[in-house]
Amino acid sequence: MSTTSGSWARTVTAPELGRFRRAATAAWRGREEDPRWVRPCLYGLLVLTAVLYLVGLSGSGWANPFYSAAAQAGSRSWEAWFFGSSDASNAITVDKPPAALWVTGLSVRLFGLSSWSILVPQALEGVAAVGLLHATVRRRSTPAAGLIAGFLLATTPVATLMFRFNNPDALLVLLVVAATWGVLKAVDTGRARFLYWAGVFLGLGFLTKQLQVFLVLPGLALAYLWAAPHGLGRRVRHLLLAAGTLLVAGGWWVAVVELVPDSWRPYVGGSQENSFLELTFGYNGFGRLTGDETGSVGGTGGWGETGPGRMFDAEFGGNISWLLPAAFALAVAGFVLTRRAGRTDVGRAALVAWTGWLVVTSAAFSFMSGIIHPYYSVALAPAVAALVATGSVQLWRRRSARSALPVLAGVVALSTAWSFVLLGRSGDFLPWLRWVVLVTGVVGTAGLAAAGFVRGPLLRSLQQAGAVAAALAVLAGPVAYSVQTASTAHTGAIVSAGPSSTSGFGLGGGRGGPGGGGGPFSGLFTQGQLPPGGGSPQQAPTGGFGGFGGFGGGTRAGGGGGASGLLNATTPSAELQALLEADVGRYRWVAATTGSNNAAGYQLATQEPVMAIGGFNGTDPAPTLAQFQQHVADGEIHYYLAGSSMASTSTGGSDASRRIAAWVAENFTAATVGGVTVYDLTAGTTGGTASPTS
């Protein structure tokens, strides 16, 4: 060895260089039994996925400011990071567990607050999910099936949306794909430790989006119970132990939250009793199925028609349903083809897992009466991709059988017809594309169907031409929607993939940012433009909605009013931002306002804690009026900013936010700064009493 400029250096020997070259070649080449094109195609798929998910990512700004503000809070306070608080002073948490925020909070802590530091983790989770799905499908089918599955997941429009957005769904998808990988690996190898890892992944999925992760559990449990290469008693014991790992991985944090005294932690947002268990089984649990969600908005029937057609309607169809009919049809075909397989057949075990995932999840989404948004359907994307890939490859490999290609042709015809319908719903988006899809679909269907009945030199030509035309017809629609989704900024609480549809019940705020069609919640997600003047400056800034037919954000009474709808973040003026940033070191919260999204805009602009009164909907009893009055008496809050409230349209919930607004308006002087009604809580009162009351 020799030293150079104080650092150690040595010559790389020829054998070491040779080993490095062989390792690099092996990494590029992949498995010895694979064709040479497999590994380069996989790398190409991952690169293209990264490009689709990363390019132009910052165009969406804060994306969902509700979670962006929580990530900012977590970067400033480890307590806020651990509990998933909306602000660094820990008034209240978001209405979800914090696993996804742990990722983005660490990213912001490491790289600073920016759109990229918040959104890049989701994009990387998407690339990882595509790679892991490829590996899971490839092992139980063929390399081609793995590549097809990865490509289909990457270009599912709602997957493109969610992997470019900062909702918890991106991490949830990655974790459930990892759980499926673990279960099928355990079936394949007979090693139960992979099953236990699946339990860990599902436990982390619970800490990402609570009970939704369990929708994949029936299919995974049945696959292992049916096909694992052990006796029945041992299989049952393994599943029970895996359930234990799930309980530990997902339950430790819940135990901390439930056992720690309330005064030591922030209020659990979304609950009415400051309980994470209540949040789990109520607002975010069975309430989603029944519509009985205390403190929610809309109630049963307010979120569209339920039934088996929901995943195909105008709200969900363009997001997820392009290949949904094909997935169900190919699942049936797969079970027919494997009907004589042995109990431990790994391919059929995978079919059981993916089909169980698809059936249970789609049924839950189709019939739930509570809050549901189109982007939830991203949970179906891996199962759809896996079933379409494995089923189509199974039929293609059996193309010498007389019935295989006609069945595949029927699936192509079904997918082509449905794609033609979906593209017709967005008539202004590439109007020629639906006709291209129709023509190529007809050509592909005819070629595949005819190939099943001919022999000789014409056979191979028909097969190849039919396969190419079929692939173009089936993929053109979702790929075009995915590219459109990636090229469009998406902001706000409610987003949807693809161009706007001509019909539907209009959840608004979806494609390309705020706004949306009419319907029961029209206007809920748009920034309100309030008329100047009007009303007494002492009148309570109650805000609220003008009924389900449409309503603006901000205050209905009092000076300038608020600046946004409750489900979109505010963008404060430079004047208001400067006001909030003055003397920030003297206060625990620079301001308080109703609703987490109202608070999020101010917090992201100032990077200082803003209290979100009432949590996401403004209907949580946090803080109570007495608690708020005590904070004011202790000089912990500088300003109160008038904003919206969902209390008038909620299904129950607390009216504390309205009582606080009325108390502030009665006891403090209103001023208008940058179009927002502002009350200085440290400047004395206008009369009456500002002391804490019960």
C-alpha positions as CSV (number, residue, x, y, z in Angstrom):
1,M,0.0,0.0,0.0
2,S,1.0,3.6,-0.5
3,T,-0.3,6.9,0.7
4,T,-1.0,9.9,-1.4
5,S,-1.8,13.4,0.2
6,G,-2.6,11.8,3.5
7,S,-5.2,9.3,2.1
8,W,-4.8,5.6,1.6
9,A,-4.7,4.2,-1.9
10,R,-3.8,0.9,-3.5
11,T,-3.7,-0.7,-6.9
12,V,-6.7,-2.8,-7.9
13,T,-5.4,-6.2,-8.9
14,A,-6.4,-8.0,-12.1
15,P,-8.4,-10.7,-10.2
16,E,-10.4,-8.1,-8.4
17,L,-11.1,-6.2,-11.6
18,G,-12.2,-9.5,-13.1
19,R,-14.5,-10.2,-10.3
20,F,-16.0,-6.7,-10.6
21,R,-16.6,-7.2,-14.3
22,R,-18.2,-10.5,-13.8
23,A,-20.5,-9.0,-11.1
24,A,-21.4,-6.1,-13.3
25,T,-22.1,-8.5,-16.2
26,A,-24.2,-10.8,-14.0
27,A,-26.2,-7.8,-12.8
28,W,-26.9,-6.8,-16.4
29,R,-27.4,-10.3,-17.6
30,G,-29.7,-11.5,-14.8
31,R,-30.4,-15.2,-14.2
32,E,-28.6,-17.7,-16.4
33,E,-31.9,-19.3,-17.4
34,D,-33.4,-16.0,-18.6
35,P,-33.2,-14.8,-22.2
36,R,-30.6,-12.0,-22.7
37,W,-33.3,-9.4,-23.2
38,V,-35.0,-9.8,-19.8
39,R,-32.7,-7.8,-17.5
40,P,-32.1,-4.9,-19.9
41,C,-35.9,-4.7,-20.4
42,L,-36.4,-4.6,-16.6
43,Y,-33.9,-1.8,-16.2
44,G,-35.6,0.0,-19.1
45,L,-39.0,-0.4,-17.4
46,L,-37.7,1.0,-14.1
47,V,-36.0,4.0,-15.8
48,L,-39.2,4.8,-17.8
49,T,-41.3,4.5,-14.6
50,A,-38.9,6.9,-12.9
51,V,-39.2,9.3,-15.7
52,L,-43.0,9.1,-15.7
53,Y,-43.2,9.6,-12.0
54,L,-40.4,12.2,-11.5
55,V,-40.4,14.6,-14.5
56,G,-42.3,17.8,-13.7
57,L,-43.1,16.6,-10.3
58,S,-42.7,20.0,-8.6
59,G,-45.5,21.4,-10.8
60,S,-48.0,20.1,-8.2
61,G,-46.5,22.4,-5.6
62,W,-47.5,21.2,-2.1
63,A,-49.9,18.6,-3.8
64,N,-52.1,17.7,-0.7
65,P,-51.2,20.5,1.7
66,F,-52.8,18.7,4.6
67,Y,-50.0,16.1,4.5
68,S,-47.4,18.5,3.3
69,A,-47.9,20.7,6.4
70,A,-47.7,17.6,8.6
71,A,-44.4,16.7,6.9
72,Q,-43.1,20.2,7.6
73,A,-44.2,19.9,11.3
74,G,-42.4,16.5,11.5
75,S,-39.2,18.0,10.2
76,R,-39.3,20.6,13.1
77,S,-40.4,18.4,16.0
78,W,-39.7,14.7,16.7
79,E,-42.9,14.6,18.7
80,A,-44.9,15.9,15.7
81,W,-43.1,13.4,13.5
82,F,-43.8,10.4,15.8
83,F,-47.5,11.2,16.3
84,G,-48.2,12.7,12.8
85,S,-49.2,16.1,14.1
86,S,-50.5,18.8,11.8
87,D,-48.2,21.4,13.4
88,A,-44.9,21.4,15.3
89,S,-46.6,22.6,18.5
90,N,-48.7,19.4,18.5
91,A,-52.2,20.6,18.8
92,I,-53.8,17.8,16.7
93,T,-52.7,15.0,14.4
94,V,-53.8,14.2,10.9
95,D,-56.7,11.8,10.6
96,K,-54.5,8.9,9.6
97,P,-51.7,7.0,11.3
98,P,-48.2,8.5,10.6
99,A,-46.2,5.8,8.6
100,A,-46.3,7.7,5.3
101,L,-45.5,11.0,7.2
102,W,-42.5,9.3,8.8
103,V,-41.0,9.0,5.3
104,T,-41.8,12.5,4.0
105,G,-41.0,14.1,7.4
106,L,-37.5,12.5,7.3
107,S,-37.1,13.6,3.7
108,V,-38.0,17.3,4.6
109,R,-35.7,17.1,7.6
110,L,-32.8,15.9,5.4
111,F,-33.3,18.0,2.3
112,G,-35.3,21.0,3.5
113,L,-38.9,21.9,2.8
114,S,-39.8,21.9,-0.9
115,S,-42.2,20.3,-3.2
116,W,-39.5,17.8,-4.3
117,S,-38.6,16.7,-0.8
118,I,-42.2,15.9,-0.1
119,L,-43.2,14.3,-3.5
120,V,-40.0,12.4,-4.5
121,P,-40.5,9.7,-1.8
122,Q,-43.8,8.7,-3.3
123,A,-42.3,8.5,-6.8
124,L,-39.5,6.3,-5.5
125,E,-42.1,4.1,-3.7
126,G,-43.8,3.7,-7.1
127,V,-40.7,2.6,-8.8
128,A,-40.0,0.1,-6.0
129,A,-43.6,-1.2,-6.3
130,V,-43.2,-1.7,-10.0
131,G,-39.9,-3.6,-9.5
132,L,-41.3,-5.7,-6.7
133,L,-44.4,-6.6,-8.6
134,H,-42.3,-7.7,-11.5
135,A,-40.2,-9.9,-9.2
136,T,-43.3,-11.4,-7.6
137,V,-45.1,-12.2,-10.9
138,R,-42.0,-13.3,-12.7
139,R,-41.1,-16.0,-10.2
140,R,-44.5,-17.6,-10.4
141,S,-45.0,-17.2,-14.2
142,T,-42.5,-16.0,-16.7
143,P,-40.1,-13.1,-17.2
144,A,-42.4,-11.7,-19.8
145,A,-45.3,-11.8,-17.4
146,G,-43.3,-10.0,-14.8
147,L,-42.4,-7.2,-17.2
148,I,-46.0,-6.9,-18.5
149,A,-47.3,-6.7,-14.9
150,G,-44.7,-4.0,-14.0
151,F,-45.6,-2.0,-17.1
152,L,-49.3,-2.3,-16.5
153,L,-49.0,-1.1,-12.9
154,A,-46.7,1.8,-13.9
155,T,-49.1,3.0,-16.6
156,T,-52.4,2.6,-14.7
157,P,-53.6,6.2,-14.6
158,V,-54.5,6.2,-10.9
159,A,-51.1,4.7,-10.0
160,T,-49.4,7.5,-12.0
161,L,-51.5,10.0,-10.0
162,M,-50.8,8.6,-6.6
163,F,-47.1,8.0,-7.1
164,R,-46.8,11.7,-8.0
165,F,-48.8,12.8,-5.0
166,N,-48.3,12.8,-1.2
167,N,-51.3,10.8,0.1
168,P,-50.6,7.7,2.1
169,D,-51.8,5.4,-0.8
170,A,-48.4,5.3,-2.4
171,L,-46.7,3.7,0.6
172,L,-49.8,1.4,1.1
173,V,-49.5,0.0,-2.4
174,L,-45.8,-0.7,-1.9
175,L,-46.4,-2.5,1.4
176,V,-49.2,-4.7,0.2
177,V,-47.2,-5.7,-2.9
178,A,-44.3,-6.5,-0.5
179,A,-46.7,-8.6,1.7
180,T,-47.9,-10.5,-1.3
181,W,-44.2,-11.2,-2.3
182,G,-43.6,-12.5,1.2
183,V,-46.6,-14.9,1.2
184,L,-45.9,-16.3,-2.3
185,K,-42.2,-16.7,-1.4
186,A,-43.2,-18.6,1.7
187,V,-45.5,-20.9,-0.4
188,D,-42.7,-21.3,-3.0
189,T,-39.8,-22.1,-0.6
190,G,-41.7,-23.5,2.4
191,R,-39.9,-21.1,4.6
192,A,-42.3,-19.5,7.1
193,R,-40.0,-16.5,7.8
194,F,-41.2,-14.9,4.5
195,L,-44.7,-15.3,5.8
196,Y,-43.7,-13.5,9.0
197,W,-42.2,-10.7,6.9
198,A,-45.5,-10.4,5.1
199,G,-47.1,-9.9,8.5
200,V,-44.6,-7.1,9.2
201,F,-45.4,-5.4,5.9
202,L,-49.2,-5.6,6.6
203,G,-48.6,-4.2,10.1
204,L,-46.8,-1.2,8.6
205,G,-49.6,-1.0,6.1
206,F,-52.0,-0.6,9.0
207,L,-49.9,2.3,10.3
208,T,-50.2,3.8,6.9
209,K,-54.0,3.6,6.2
210,Q,-55.5,1.5,9.0
211,L,-58.1,-1.1,8.1
212,Q,-57.8,-0.8,4.4
213,V,-54.7,-2.9,4.4
214,F,-56.7,-5.9,5.6
215,L,-58.7,-6.0,2.3
216,V,-55.8,-8.1,0.8
217,L,-55.6,-10.4,3.8
218,P,-58.3,-13.0,2.9
219,G,-56.6,-13.7,-0.5
220,L,-53.1,-13.9,1.0
221,A,-54.2,-16.1,3.9
222,L,-56.2,-18.5,1.6
223,A,-53.2,-18.8,-0.7
224,Y,-50.9,-19.9,2.0
225,L,-53.5,-22.1,3.8
226,W,-54.2,-23.8,0.5
227,A,-50.8,-24.2,-1.1
228,A,-48.0,-24.0,1.4
229,P,-45.9,-27.3,1.4
230,H,-46.7,-28.3,4.9
231,G,-49.4,-30.2,6.8
232,L,-52.6,-28.4,7.6
233,G,-51.8,-27.9,11.3
234,R,-48.4,-26.4,10.5
235,R,-49.9,-24.1,8.0
236,V,-52.5,-22.8,10.5
237,R,-49.8,-22.4,13.1
238,H,-47.7,-20.4,10.7
239,L,-50.6,-18.1,9.9
240,L,-51.3,-17.5,13.5
241,L,-47.6,-16.6,14.1
242,A,-47.8,-14.3,11.1
243,A,-50.8,-12.6,12.6
244,G,-48.7,-12.1,15.7
245,T,-46.0,-10.3,13.7
246,L,-48.7,-8.2,12.1
247,L,-50.1,-7.3,15.5
248,V,-46.7,-6.3,16.8
249,A,-45.6,-4.4,13.7
250,G,-48.9,-2.4,13.6
251,G,-49.9,-2.4,17.3
252,W,-46.9,-1.0,19.1
253,W,-47.5,2.6,18.0
254,V,-51.3,2.2,18.7
255,A,-50.4,1.1,22.3
256,V,-48.2,4.1,22.8
257,V,-50.9,6.5,21.7
258,E,-53.6,4.8,23.8
259,L,-51.5,4.4,26.9
260,V,-49.8,7.8,27.0
261,P,-51.8,10.4,28.9
262,D,-53.8,12.7,26.7
263,S,-51.9,15.7,28.1
264,W,-48.6,14.3,26.8
265,R,-49.5,14.0,23.2
266,P,-51.6,15.8,20.5
267,Y,-55.3,15.2,20.0
268,V,-56.1,12.3,17.7
269,G,-57.5,14.1,14.7
270,G,-60.7,12.6,13.1
271,S,-61.9,11.2,16.5
272,Q,-64.5,12.6,18.8
273,E,-63.0,11.2,22.0
274,N,-59.3,11.6,21.4
275,S,-58.9,7.9,20.7
276,F,-57.0,6.2,17.9
277,L,-59.1,3.1,18.3
278,E,-62.2,5.1,17.8
279,L,-60.7,6.6,14.7
280,T,-59.7,3.1,13.5
281,F,-63.1,1.5,13.9
282,G,-65.3,4.5,13.4
283,Y,-64.4,7.4,11.1
284,N,-61.8,5.5,9.2
285,G,-63.2,2.0,9.7
286,F,-66.7,0.6,9.6
287,G,-68.0,4.1,9.2
288,R,-66.6,4.1,5.7
289,L,-68.7,1.0,4.9
290,T,-72.0,2.2,6.5
291,G,-71.7,5.9,6.0
292,D,-72.1,6.5,9.7
293,E,-69.0,8.7,10.2
294,T,-69.4,11.1,13.0
295,G,-67.9,14.5,12.1
296,S,-67.8,13.7,8.4
297,V,-69.6,15.6,5.7
298,G,-72.3,14.2,3.4
299,G,-73.4,11.0,5.1
300,T,-74.9,8.0,3.5
301,G,-75.7,8.5,-0.2
302,G,-73.5,11.6,-0.4
303,W,-70.6,9.9,-2.1
304,G,-72.3,8.5,-5.2
305,E,-74.3,5.4,-6.1
306,T,-73.1,2.1,-4.6
307,G,-73.2,-1.2,-6.5
308,P,-71.1,-3.4,-8.7
309,G,-70.9,-0.7,-11.4
310,R,-69.2,1.9,-9.2
311,M,-65.6,1.1,-10.4
312,F,-66.8,1.6,-14.0
313,D,-68.6,4.9,-13.5
314,A,-67.5,8.3,-14.7
315,E,-65.7,9.0,-11.4
316,F,-63.7,5.8,-11.1
317,G,-63.7,4.4,-14.6
318,G,-60.8,6.4,-16.1
319,N,-58.7,5.9,-13.0
320,I,-58.7,2.1,-12.8
321,S,-61.2,0.2,-14.9
322,W,-59.4,0.0,-18.3
323,L,-58.3,-3.6,-17.7
324,L,-60.6,-4.5,-14.8
325,P,-63.0,-6.6,-17.0
326,A,-60.0,-8.4,-18.5
327,A,-58.6,-9.1,-15.0
328,F,-61.8,-10.8,-13.9
329,A,-62.1,-12.7,-17.1
330,L,-58.4,-13.9,-17.1
331,A,-58.7,-14.9,-13.4
332,V,-61.5,-17.2,-14.3
333,A,-59.5,-18.5,-17.3
334,G,-56.5,-19.1,-15.0
335,F,-58.5,-21.2,-12.6
336,V,-59.8,-23.3,-15.5
337,L,-56.3,-23.8,-16.8
338,T,-54.9,-24.8,-13.4
339,R,-57.8,-26.9,-12.3
340,R,-55.8,-30.1,-12.4
341,A,-52.7,-28.7,-10.7
342,G,-51.5,-30.1,-7.4
343,R,-52.4,-28.5,-4.1
344,T,-49.0,-26.9,-3.8
345,D,-48.9,-25.4,-7.3
346,V,-47.3,-22.0,-6.9
347,G,-48.9,-20.5,-10.0
348,R,-52.3,-21.3,-8.7
349,A,-51.4,-20.0,-5.2
350,A,-50.5,-16.7,-6.9
351,L,-53.8,-16.7,-8.7
352,V,-55.7,-17.2,-5.5
353,A,-53.8,-14.3,-3.8
354,W,-54.3,-11.8,-6.6
355,T,-57.9,-12.8,-7.2
356,G,-58.8,-12.6,-3.5
357,W,-57.1,-9.2,-3.4
358,L,-59.1,-8.0,-6.4
359,V,-62.5,-9.4,-5.4
360,V,-62.5,-8.3,-1.8
361,T,-61.1,-4.8,-2.4
362,S,-63.3,-4.0,-5.4
363,A,-66.4,-5.3,-3.5
364,A,-65.6,-3.1,-0.5
365,F,-65.1,0.0,-2.7
366,S,-68.2,-0.7,-4.7
367,F,-70.6,-1.0,-1.8
368,M,-69.2,1.3,0.9
369,S,-71.6,4.1,1.7
370,G,-69.1,6.4,3.5
371,I,-66.4,8.7,2.2
372,I,-64.7,7.3,-0.9
373,H,-62.6,9.1,-3.6
374,P,-61.6,7.8,-7.0
375,Y,-57.9,7.7,-6.0
376,Y,-58.7,4.9,-3.5
377,S,-58.9,2.6,-6.5
378,V,-55.1,2.6,-6.8
379,A,-55.3,-0.3,-4.3
380,L,-56.7,-2.4,-7.1
381,A,-53.9,-1.6,-9.6
382,P,-51.3,-4.3,-8.6
383,A,-53.9,-7.1,-8.6
384,V,-55.3,-6.0,-12.0
385,A,-51.8,-5.8,-13.5
386,A,-50.7,-9.2,-12.1
387,L,-53.9,-11.0,-13.2
388,V,-53.8,-9.6,-16.7
389,A,-50.1,-10.3,-17.2
390,T,-50.2,-13.9,-15.9
391,G,-53.5,-14.7,-17.6
392,S,-52.6,-13.4,-21.0
393,V,-49.2,-15.1,-20.9
394,Q,-50.8,-18.4,-19.8
395,L,-53.1,-18.3,-22.8
396,W,-50.4,-17.3,-25.2
397,R,-48.1,-20.1,-24.1
398,R,-51.0,-22.5,-24.7
399,R,-51.8,-21.0,-28.1
400,S,-51.3,-24.3,-29.8
401,A,-54.5,-25.4,-28.0
402,R,-57.5,-24.7,-30.2
403,S,-59.4,-22.7,-27.5
404,A,-56.6,-20.6,-26.1
405,L,-56.3,-17.8,-28.7
406,P,-60.1,-17.4,-29.2
407,V,-60.4,-16.9,-25.4
408,L,-57.6,-14.3,-25.5
409,A,-59.3,-12.7,-28.5
410,G,-62.5,-12.4,-26.5
411,V,-60.6,-10.7,-23.7
412,V,-59.1,-8.3,-26.2
413,A,-62.5,-7.5,-27.7
414,L,-63.9,-6.8,-24.2
415,S,-61.0,-4.5,-23.3
416,T,-61.2,-2.7,-26.6
417,A,-64.9,-2.1,-26.3
418,W,-64.5,-0.8,-22.8
419,S,-61.6,1.4,-23.7
420,F,-63.7,2.9,-26.5
421,V,-66.4,3.8,-24.0
422,L,-63.9,5.3,-21.5
423,L,-62.2,7.4,-24.2
424,G,-65.6,8.6,-25.3
425,R,-66.3,10.0,-21.9
426,S,-63.5,12.5,-22.4
427,G,-64.4,13.6,-25.9
428,D,-62.1,16.6,-26.0
429,F,-59.1,14.5,-25.1
430,L,-57.4,13.1,-28.3
431,P,-60.7,12.4,-30.0
432,W,-59.0,10.3,-32.7
433,L,-57.6,7.9,-30.2
434,R,-60.7,6.0,-29.5
435,W,-61.1,5.2,-33.2
436,V,-57.5,4.1,-33.4
437,V,-58.2,1.8,-30.4
438,L,-61.3,0.4,-32.0
439,V,-59.7,-0.3,-35.3
440,T,-56.5,-1.9,-33.8
441,G,-58.7,-3.8,-31.4
442,V,-60.8,-5.3,-34.2
443,V,-57.7,-6.2,-36.1
444,G,-56.1,-7.8,-33.0
445,T,-59.3,-9.7,-32.1
446,A,-59.7,-11.0,-35.6
447,G,-56.1,-12.0,-35.9
448,L,-56.0,-13.9,-32.6
449,A,-59.4,-15.6,-33.2
450,A,-58.5,-16.7,-36.7
451,A,-55.1,-18.0,-35.6
452,G,-56.9,-20.5,-33.4
453,F,-58.4,-22.2,-36.4
454,V,-55.6,-22.2,-39.0
455,R,-52.4,-24.1,-39.5
456,G,-49.3,-23.7,-41.7
457,P,-47.3,-20.6,-42.6
458,L,-50.2,-18.3,-42.0
459,L,-50.5,-19.3,-38.4
460,R,-47.4,-17.5,-37.1
461,S,-48.1,-14.3,-39.0
462,L,-51.7,-14.1,-37.7
463,Q,-50.5,-14.8,-34.1
464,Q,-47.8,-12.1,-34.3
465,A,-50.0,-9.5,-36.0
466,G,-52.9,-10.2,-33.7
467,A,-50.7,-9.9,-30.6
468,V,-49.2,-6.6,-31.6
469,A,-52.5,-5.0,-32.6
470,A,-54.1,-6.3,-29.4
471,A,-51.4,-4.9,-27.2
472,L,-51.7,-1.5,-28.9
473,A,-55.5,-1.5,-28.5
474,V,-55.4,-2.5,-24.9
475,L,-52.6,-0.2,-23.8
476,A,-53.2,3.0,-25.8
477,G,-56.0,4.3,-23.5
478,P,-54.4,3.9,-20.1
479,V,-51.0,5.0,-21.3
480,A,-52.4,8.2,-22.8
481,Y,-54.3,8.9,-19.6
482,S,-51.2,8.2,-17.5
483,V,-49.1,10.6,-19.6
484,Q,-51.8,13.2,-19.4
485,T,-52.0,12.7,-15.6
486,A,-48.2,13.1,-15.3
487,S,-48.2,16.3,-17.3
488,T,-51.0,17.9,-15.2
489,A,-50.5,19.6,-11.8
490,H,-52.7,18.1,-9.1
491,T,-53.4,19.9,-5.9
492,G,-55.9,19.9,-3.1
493,A,-57.5,17.2,-1.0
494,I,-59.4,15.4,-3.7
495,V,-57.6,14.4,-7.0
496,S,-58.4,12.2,-9.9
497,A,-56.4,10.8,-12.9
498,G,-56.8,11.6,-16.5
499,P,-58.8,14.3,-18.3
500,S,-62.2,15.4,-17.1
501,S,-65.2,13.2,-17.7
502,T,-68.5,14.3,-19.2
503,S,-70.6,12.9,-16.4
504,G,-70.5,11.8,-12.8
505,F,-71.5,13.0,-9.4
506,G,-68.6,15.5,-9.3
507,L,-66.4,15.4,-6.3
508,G,-64.5,18.3,-7.7
509,G,-61.0,19.5,-7.1
510,G,-59.6,16.5,-9.0
511,R,-58.0,16.7,-12.4
512,G,-55.5,19.4,-12.7
513,G,-56.2,21.0,-9.4
514,P,-59.2,22.8,-7.8
515,G,-62.5,22.8,-9.5
516,G,-64.7,20.1,-10.9
517,G,-68.1,19.4,-12.0
518,G,-71.4,19.9,-10.3
519,G,-73.0,17.6,-7.9
520,P,-73.7,17.2,-4.2
521,F,-70.3,18.6,-3.3
522,S,-69.8,21.1,-6.1
523,G,-67.7,24.1,-4.8
524,L,-66.5,22.3,-1.7
525,F,-63.0,22.0,-3.1
526,T,-62.6,25.3,-4.8
527,Q,-61.1,28.5,-3.4
528,G,-63.8,30.8,-2.4
529,Q,-64.0,34.4,-3.7
530,L,-65.8,36.4,-1.1
531,P,-67.5,39.7,-1.7
532,P,-65.9,42.6,0.0
533,G,-67.7,44.3,2.9
534,G,-71.1,43.4,4.2
535,G,-72.0,42.3,7.7
536,S,-70.9,43.7,11.0
537,P,-67.2,43.3,11.8
538,Q,-68.3,41.9,15.2
539,Q,-70.4,39.2,13.6
540,A,-69.1,35.7,14.2
541,P,-67.0,34.4,11.3
542,T,-69.0,31.2,11.0
543,G,-68.2,30.4,7.4
544,G,-69.7,27.2,6.2
545,F,-71.7,26.0,3.2
546,G,-74.6,27.2,1.3
547,G,-76.1,23.7,1.1
548,F,-74.9,20.8,-0.9
549,G,-75.7,22.5,-4.2
550,G,-72.6,24.6,-3.9
551,F,-70.8,26.7,-1.4
552,G,-67.7,28.9,-1.2
553,G,-65.0,28.9,1.3
554,G,-64.3,31.6,3.8
555,T,-66.6,33.6,5.9
556,R,-70.1,34.5,5.1
557,A,-70.2,37.4,7.5
558,G,-67.7,40.0,8.6
559,G,-65.1,41.9,6.7
560,G,-62.9,40.3,4.1
561,G,-63.5,36.7,5.0
562,G,-61.3,33.7,4.5
563,A,-59.4,32.9,1.5
564,S,-60.1,29.3,0.7
565,G,-62.5,26.4,0.7
566,L,-62.0,24.0,3.6
567,L,-60.4,21.3,1.4
568,N,-57.9,23.5,-0.3
569,A,-55.0,25.3,1.4
570,T,-54.9,29.1,1.6
571,T,-52.2,31.1,-0.2
572,P,-51.7,34.1,2.1
573,S,-50.7,37.5,0.6
574,A,-47.2,38.8,1.3
575,E,-48.8,41.4,3.7
576,L,-50.5,38.7,5.7
577,Q,-47.4,36.4,5.7
578,A,-45.3,39.3,7.0
579,L,-47.8,39.9,9.7
580,L,-47.8,36.3,10.8
581,E,-44.0,36.1,10.8
582,A,-43.6,39.1,13.1
583,D,-42.4,38.1,16.6
584,V,-42.9,34.4,15.9
585,G,-40.5,33.5,18.8
586,R,-43.0,34.8,21.4
587,Y,-45.9,32.4,20.5
588,R,-46.5,28.7,20.5
589,W,-48.8,29.1,17.5
590,V,-48.5,32.1,15.2
591,A,-52.2,31.7,14.3
592,A,-55.2,29.5,14.7
593,T,-57.9,28.9,12.1
594,T,-60.7,26.4,11.5
595,G,-59.7,23.3,9.5
596,S,-56.4,21.6,8.8
597,N,-56.2,22.7,5.1
598,N,-56.9,26.3,6.0
599,A,-54.1,26.1,8.6
600,A,-51.8,24.2,6.2
601,G,-51.5,27.0,3.7
602,Y,-50.5,29.5,6.4
603,Q,-48.1,27.1,8.0
604,L,-46.3,26.1,4.7
605,A,-45.9,29.8,3.9
606,T,-44.5,30.8,7.2
607,Q,-43.0,27.4,8.3
608,E,-44.3,28.2,11.7
609,P,-47.0,26.3,13.7
610,V,-50.6,27.2,13.0
611,M,-53.3,25.6,15.1
612,A,-55.9,23.7,13.0
613,I,-59.1,24.1,15.1
614,G,-61.4,21.1,14.7
615,G,-59.0,19.1,12.6
616,F,-59.6,18.2,9.0
617,N,-63.3,18.9,8.9
618,G,-63.4,21.4,11.6
619,T,-65.7,19.1,13.6
620,D,-63.3,17.6,16.1
621,P,-63.6,18.9,19.7
622,A,-60.0,20.0,19.7
623,P,-59.5,22.4,21.2
624,T,-62.7,23.0,23.2
625,L,-63.7,26.6,23.8
626,A,-62.3,26.5,27.3
627,Q,-59.0,25.1,26.1
628,F,-58.8,27.7,23.4
629,Q,-59.6,30.5,25.9
630,Q,-56.8,29.2,28.1
631,H,-54.3,29.2,25.3
632,V,-55.3,32.8,24.6
633,A,-55.0,33.8,28.2
634,D,-51.5,32.2,28.4
635,G,-50.5,34.3,25.3
636,E,-49.8,31.2,23.2
637,I,-51.7,32.2,20.1
638,H,-51.0,35.4,18.2
639,Y,-53.8,35.7,15.6
640,Y,-57.1,34.1,14.8
641,L,-57.8,33.8,11.1
642,A,-61.4,33.5,9.9
643,G,-62.1,30.5,7.8
644,S,-64.7,27.9,6.8
645,S,-66.4,25.2,8.8
646,M,-68.0,21.9,7.9
647,A,-70.1,21.8,11.1
648,S,-73.3,22.8,9.4
649,T,-73.2,19.9,6.9
650,S,-71.5,17.2,9.0
651,T,-72.9,14.0,10.3
652,G,-72.7,15.0,13.9
653,G,-69.4,16.0,15.4
654,S,-68.4,18.9,17.6
655,D,-69.4,22.5,17.1
656,A,-66.4,23.7,19.1
657,S,-65.0,25.5,16.1
658,R,-68.1,27.6,15.7
659,R,-68.2,28.4,19.3
660,I,-64.6,29.5,19.2
661,A,-65.3,31.7,16.1
662,A,-68.2,33.3,17.9
663,W,-66.2,34.0,21.0
664,V,-63.4,35.5,19.1
665,A,-65.7,37.8,17.1
666,E,-67.4,38.9,20.3
667,N,-64.3,39.7,22.2
668,F,-61.6,40.9,19.7
669,T,-61.4,43.5,17.0
670,A,-61.5,42.3,13.4
671,A,-59.1,43.6,10.7
672,T,-58.8,42.7,7.1
673,V,-55.3,41.8,5.9
674,G,-54.8,40.5,2.4
675,G,-58.5,39.7,2.0
676,V,-58.6,37.7,5.2
677,T,-60.4,38.6,8.4
678,V,-57.7,38.7,11.2
679,Y,-58.1,39.0,15.0
680,D,-55.1,39.8,17.1
681,L,-55.6,37.7,20.2
682,T,-53.0,39.6,22.2
683,A,-54.3,43.1,21.6
684,G,-57.0,43.2,24.3
685,T,-60.8,42.8,23.9
686,T,-63.6,44.9,22.5
687,G,-65.8,44.3,25.5
688,G,-67.2,41.4,27.4
689,T,-64.7,39.0,28.7
690,A,-61.9,37.2,27.1
691,S,-61.1,35.1,30.2
692,P,-61.4,31.3,30.2
693,T,-64.9,30.1,30.7
694,S,-66.4,26.6,30.9
